[in-house]
Amino acid sequence: MAKEKHDPTKIHAAVQAVVEKGQSKTAVARDAGITVAVLSGWIRKYQELSPEDIAAQQAATADNRYIRVMRQLFQKHMTPGSRGFNWQRREINEIANEFGFAPPANFGDVIYSIRYGREELPDEIRRLAPRGKHWLLLPNRRGSYKFALGTANIIEPEFRPAIKIPDATPQIVARYALGDEQAVLARVRYNRLIDIFLSITSSALQSHLRATVNDFAKSQIETDELYVGVDLNGAQYIVPVQAKGGDENVGAVQAIQDIYCCREKFPDLVCRAVAAKTVEVEKAPDGSDIHTIAMMELAIANQYDVWIPRQERYKLVPAAMISRKELEIYRRTAASRVPKIRS
């Protein structure tokens, strides 16, 4: 699927900064104004290419079957002032037949990638959205989908200083954990980051919950992990968690699905959706990996507008790497919230 077309020289410089100079993906992506997932895609596609070769490859793939089908789909359904439309998956084959070519074999993968923020729509389609809005691809019963407008398709954590947490991940888990969502979920669970971030006492309820949701015409959705929790006032919570590795995007659609599902299935509980994303991996003095995880609480306004009420970054480090000066800073912050002792 075509992404936004960037300058080949910019792409080459960013790729070389990581591959040749060893700079961190997080820093390079931030300086280039792109996501880590986009940068990782550039590295996979372009690390052996010159700026001239990158430009040639961009030109060769600028108008492919995916773009033509998607463009025709929007032209077929969009009307002046429209804020979205429903469409059937079978229309992909119908449009391809109209153009006289075979339907893209893996269009289902493309739909999945767009839906969960792994791929972007072509520029000319994105420009059809009003200023400040993005197209979201939502489920709408079996074999059917819905394009709707929201404030974002991909949710990016803001850069902020990381809070150091003594890493409680069992060594055997840390040694064999991969870089995918399951590894992120394991670190969140062992370090009780849900408790720390939301100030509740939580317990993992279920992984990979699959459920049908009435608000999406009884379509089936899947949630990475669910927690239940309670706060100091006795209020009980349901916490859907979306986990992403460093090369993956946090998708607005998944947050929307999680929130609508939890509101429907757990109406007596307060829903607080969370996204956990690995934003940096460094080396400790002993050679082990130090993971920094961005935690974002996600909420919805106006049906499909996802926003971030609060967020933090937690760096999971050996306890000896938290200095006395850092502990004093954390102590002073906590002291402002603790009742003073009366004489």
Stockholm file with secondary structure:
# STOCKHOLM 1.0

chainA/1-343         MAKEKHDPTKIHAAVQAVVEKGQSKTAVARDAGITVAVLSGWIRKYQELSPEDIAAQQAATADNRYIRVMRQLFQKHMTPGSRGFNWQRREINEIANEFGFAPPANFGDVIYSIRYGREELPDEIRRLAPRGKHWLLLPNRRGSYKFALGTANIIEPEFRPAIKIPDATPQIVARYALGDEQAVLARVRYNRLIDIFLSITSSALQSHLRATVNDFAKSQIETDELYVGVDLNGAQYIVPVQAKGGDENVGAVQAIQDIYCCREKFPDLVCRAVAAKTVEVEKAPDGSDIHTIAMMELAIANQYDVWIPRQERYKLVPAAMISRKELEIYRRTAASRVPKIRS
#=GR chainA/1-343 SS CCCCCCCHHHHHHHHHHHHTTCCCHHHHHHHHTSCHHHHHHHHHHHTTCCHHHHHHHHHHTSSCHHHHHHHHHHHHHCCTTCCEEEEETHHHHHHHHHHTSCCCTTHHHHHHHHHTTSSCCCHHHHTTSCTTCEEEEEECSTTEEEEEEESCSEECCCCCCCEEEECCSCHHHHHHCCSSHHHHHHHHHHTTHHHHHHTSEEEEEEEEEEEEEGGGTTEEEEEEEEEEEECTTCCEEEEEEEEECTTSCEEHHHHHHHHHHHHHHCTTSEECEEEEEEEEEEECTTSCEEEEEEEEEEEEETTTEEEEEEEEEEEEECGGGSCHHHHHHHHHHHHTTSCCCCC
#=GC SS_cons         CCCCCCCHHHHHHHHHHHHTTCCCHHHHHHHHTSCHHHHHHHHHHHTTCCHHHHHHHHHHTSSCHHHHHHHHHHHHHCCTTCCEEEEETHHHHHHHHHHTSCCCTTHHHHHHHHHTTSSCCCHHHHTTSCTTCEEEEEECSTTEEEEEEESCSEECCCCCCCEEEECCSCHHHHHHCCSSHHHHHHHHHHTTHHHHHHTSEEEEEEEEEEEEEGGGTTEEEEEEEEEEEECTTCCEEEEEEEEECTTSCEEHHHHHHHHHHHHHHCTTSEECEEEEEEEEEEECTTSCEEEEEEEEEEEEETTTEEEEEEEEEEEEECGGGSCHHHHHHHHHHHHTTSCCCCC
//
